Amino acid sequence: MTERAFGLFIFGDEILSGKRQDRHFEKTREILGARGLALSWVNYLGDDRARCVRALRESFRSGDVVFCCGGIGSTPDDHTRQAAAEALGCKLLLHPEAERLIRERAAETGQPATIERLRMGEFPVGSAIIPNPYNKIAGFSIHEHYFVPGFPVMAWPMLEWVLQTYYAHLFRSVAEFDRSMIVLDLFEAAVTPLMQTIAQKYPQFKIYSLPSAGEAGLPRHIELGLKASGRQAESAPPEAFEQAYLEFRAGVTALGGQITEERQARR
């Protein structure tokens, strides 16, 4: 079975301009990780509708599961609903259940269900709603793309609902297993052939190198590591991972690298 990839779009000029700090990336990683899943990519997009259309058109073709945060309101700077419809070559249509919820919320708050409010229930034809437990103003889903508001208090419970409703069968006990070492006195160029050898011998694992010019009280160094993600993290024999790491470690030492610290993480 092919491993499902999860992606994240974060929409809004306010993120790119720095007027607001993004919190969705880290929280989405946390929400997925708690279920043994991992985020494969993230893309920040401003309020340029043409650019949003191009990005969504590509992601609709990808087969990925994609979360989309922001831009589904009714003000002139909200373009996500329209961009999704254009990317799919369809129209926006007022969803009857979304309309009912908007009218219900308006009655509860003593406000009229204006055209502007009802516009928040206009979704690409064929969409299903995503319940919003905060204020009942629904998000929508279509072709495994899940569109939620930019407000974290609304977006995060909605993303959790999506995962529980549609992807519970993919949940695992582990999203990633990672072992690494902090190495002094070794350049990346010197360790690259060793990395290639380990990668070829153990293709089920991912090998990585994170060079640093020196930070957190450390001199110039490289963090070299091995990780198993997704299905490999859950099903790979622990002894195979251990063997691969020990071979990598021995090779680093043979090259003259000084290992000052080793790290291990299970997420």
Buried (B, 14 or more C-beta within 10 A) or exposed (E): EEEBBBBBBBBBBBBBEEEEEBBBBEBBBEBBBEBBBBBBEBBBBBBBBEEBBBBBBEBBEBEBBBBBBBBBBBEEEBBBBBBBBBBBEBEBBEBEEBBBBBBEBBEEEEEEBEEEBBBBBBBBEEBBBBBBEBBBBBBBBBBBBBBBBBBBEBBBBBBBBBBEEBBEEBBBEBBBBBBBBBBBBBEEEBBEEBBEBBBEEBEEBBBEBEEEEEEEEBEEBBBBBBBBBBBBBBEBEEEBBEEBBEBBBEBBBEBEBEBEEEEEEEB
